[in-house]
Amino acid sequence: MRGWVEYFKLADIRGLPKATDKWARSRIRAVYWKQWKKIKTKYRMLKAMGMEHWKAKELACSRKGYWRMAQVLNSVITNKIIAKLGYTSMLDYYLTVGPMSRKSTN
């Protein structure tokens, strides 16, 4: 991502990194949901993240697809948790190296 931002930093593309970040975070949530294959594992992981018993059981037994569950997990696997996992926000990086940062230094 850094290489992509460095390449396009001359253009004013603030909206694109924001949309890409949103999509990437949803994809990360979907991948985690997909990794927790069994209902038992889904329940255990949701409980470990601080979810109530009834809500964790309800979500773990859900038959919705990965992408839909990624939207539901937005409140459980927050952006802060994803940042702790090592995801660097494309928008934050763009704002530090993009055209707006150069204007402030001149």
MOGIPE-V80633 format. One record per helix or strand of 3 or more residues. SS is the DSSP state (A for helix, B for strand). FROM is the first residue (numbers start at 1). TO is the last residue. If there is no record, write none. Layout:
# MOGIPE-V80633
[[SS:FROM:TO] [SS:FROM:TO]]
This chain:
# MOGIPE-V80633
[[A:2:8] [A:14:35] [A:39:48] [A:53:60] [A:66:75] [A:79:84] [A:90:97] [A:99:105]]
